[in-house]
């Protein structure tokens, strides 16, 4: 990523988890002055050691051009923006908020209206691509908002994203598209786990499953990305099981409001709820395979017989 001094911004990334940390690092490589903010002081210290700004967010707020809010859910997003120590009231008019969590479209519209009362732009900007693409500045961002919001956010978007889908000026369109993506992504992970463990009942070893199916019509990006975690017996969370009850729950809430039946989504959701109930909520979401393995009496790679 090359630095263009003319497009350098003062940026805050709020939420230095697996996605937010990579985004903050990418923004730093893109030539921005970046404040990394997290409830975990170790994450802040790590980021500051890599070049992050060391002053507090409160001290820097009136200097910020862009704020990426990369937290877990709608409640955390609202708390960051308008809570007891909310950032929006401290920003100068013309600053832009990139709201990156998966949230209902109606919530995004509400946040945009409240930001507008302070003269702050709001870009409905959910993200996709995983922690590796976040760290390499190659995210896909499904964005909607005013022309001014896009213009204000452009320097930051250029440093963190490989693809920005501009979905119009109506806030909520980005979140709607993210819900569609999450429906597919969650179902694909659960279905991958079902297919892999089904194969095991027929003598198909997990590593052979990956070798063959990843080159056949039944593959998916999620299969190719997550199934190797099961083969390795490594459930280090790049995206955790606990994300899916939230995200698929949002999908089903939106579907209910649209009087739309989504039975496959509902079935996938139950598998992630079961995995969390088994104690795997903080593990990589590929751990949903453990639900199938338990029910079928199978032993997955890396587990004792």
Secondary structure, DSSP 8 states (H G I E B T S, - for coil): ----GGG--EEEEE--SHHHHHHHHHHHHTT-EEEEE-S-HHHHHHHHHTT---S-HHHHGGG-SEEEE--SSHHHHHHHHHSTT-SGGGS-TT-EEEE-S---HHHHHHHHHHHHTTT-EEEEEEEESHHHHHHTT-EEEEEE--HHHHHHHHHHHHHHEEEEEE--SSTTHHHHHHHHHHHHHHHHHHHHHHHHHHHHHTT--HHHHHHHHTTSTT--HHHHHHHHHHHHT----SSBTHHHHHHHHHHHHHHHHTT---HHHHHHHHHHHHHIIIIITTSBGGGGHHHHHHHHT---TTS--
